[in-house]
Amino acid sequence: MTVYRHEFINVLLSIFSMSHFRFESKMNIDPLLLIGQGSPELQGDGYALVPDAHLAFQEMSAAAEKQGIKIMIVSSYRSFERQKQIWNKHFSNYKKQGGSDKQAILKIIQYSTIPGTSRHHWGTEIDIIDAKPKVEGDVLLTHKFHDQGPYNELRLWMESNANQYGFYLPYTPDEKRSGFKYEPWHYSFAPLSRKMIKQYLTLDLPEMIATAGLGGSNLLDENYLKNYTDSHILGIDPILL
Ligand SMILES: [Zn+2]
């Protein structure tokens, strides 16, 4: 009798774990969330992050504050619409200067992403500075995070501590990396963004972008986006893949 009961429990356990497994594999993220066209739950005061990333950020910034560093987020969640405004504004400015569509796009992607391809759409990414030093002009400049720069201490603290809160640099100074330049200010909440990129890579990006009303979208075809994915989207620290 005891043996039977034992087997019965085992069968129940295996059914549970199988169904649990199926449930897990079906837990796909809404494709619209991956391209900034969904309505994610966002939290934060003066910034917007998905709840788990927000909680981890709060813990990390509390720890930094004890060391005299006041982490301030200057950019977090960004919607497709916002990125599209930025894109189309730059595109028409370059066109007014007499450039071709191709030249305009090449200029824009030096420092901006194609709408639908920004990691900032995920609510897991932060661009940060230290709010304590008084800084004039643009803040997100590499030299301000190094040597005698006002954010050097913030960079050093993040390099030693961010990983333990789940935050990693996608755009490292590794010269073998392709795509975007080194961004010492941009951190990604890896426990979520690793899942995001996995599913992101399964999307039909050309289809989504072709119909979105972007300047120069006729050039953003399948081949172009395939190359952009390889160089820019996958051109991150492999620890985030
Ligand atoms: Zn960023």
Boltz pocket constraint, residues with backbone or C-beta under 6 A from the ligand:
constraints:
  - pocket:
      binder: B
      contacts: [[A, 75], [A, 120], [A, 125], [A, 126], [A, 127], [A, 186]]
      max_distance: 6.0
